[in-house]
Each structure stands twice: as C-alpha cells, then as structure tokens.
Amino acid sequence: MQKNQIDKVRASVLQQCGSKVLIQLDRGRNKVDIQEGVIKDAYPSVFTILVNDDVEGNPPQLLSFSYTDIITREIRMKLC
C-alpha cells in the first residue's frame, strides 16, 4: 500500500466531513452490514462516523475506521 493512496483517501474523507454517507461493512463469512451515518471527524490515522440505528431503537454509535479499511475494501462508503 502506498502512502500516496492513503493521502488521497484521507483528503477525500476530510473534504466530506459533516456529510451523510451510506456505509457497507464487510463482517466476513458473507455477512454485510449496511448503515447510514454522518462523517464526524477525520484524524491523521482514523476517521469517525456517527451511526443512528433507528431499527432497534439503540442510541447513536460512534464508529471509527482507518483509511486503509477503504483501500482494502473492508468498508465501502457512498454519499447520500
């Protein structure tokens, strides 16, 4: 993995801070979790997404991901 790729992903996420996104999480063994949230903050190594789980009535969760998760396709994000 090249530093150039990580820098591009970091810049893209930083630009989209505050935007609503649809994230697809690969949980392994053909399990995929799709959630909607808002990109809260972008830090040098990770970024956070606030996910509101309306289905089960749970309180909002703050999830953190590394930029390499996007490159390796552990998660996929799409703007809403």
N, C-alpha and C positions, 0 to 999 in steps of 0.2 A: 504494500500500500504506500502510495507516495504522499508526501506532505502537501503537495500541490492539490491533490484531490480533497484532502481534509480541509484545507483552507477555503476551497470553493464551496464545500458543503457548509462550513461554519459561516461564511459570508452570506450565503443564501438564507440560512436559518435566522441569522441576526437581522437580516432585512425584513423577514416575515414575522418578527416579534409582535405579539398582540393580535395576530391573525388567527382565524378559526381554521382548523385543519381536521381532516379525517385520517386517522392512523390505523394501519393494519399491522398487527403484531403477530409474528410467527412464533408460536409457542411450542413447536416441534410435534412430531408424530401426527402430521396432517391437521393440527389444531391451529386455527387462525382466529384472532380476536380483533374485531373492528370497533373502534371507539371514536367519538368526536370530542375535540378539546381545543384549547387555546394555548399557543406558544407563549409562555410567561417570560422566561429569561434565557439568555444564551451566555454561557461562561466559556472560558478557554478550552475545556475538555468535554463538557456536557451541556445539554440544554434541557429545560423542563417544560412539561405540558400539563396543564390543569384539565383533568377529565371529569366531566359531570356525568355520573351514572344514574340516569333517570329511571331505567328499567327496574332496578331493585331498590330504589329509594335510598341508596347509600350516600353518604356525604361525598363531596368532590375529593378526588385524589390528585396528588401532585406526583407525576411520573417523571423520572429522569432517564435520559438516553445519551449515549456518546455519539459523536459524529460518525464513528466507524460503523455503528449499527445501521446507518443509512447506506453506507457504501457496501457493506456485506449483505444488505437486504434482510436484516433481522426485523427491521420495521420499514414500512413504506408510508410516505405522507403525501397527501393531496390537499390543496387549498379548497375550502368550501366557498 
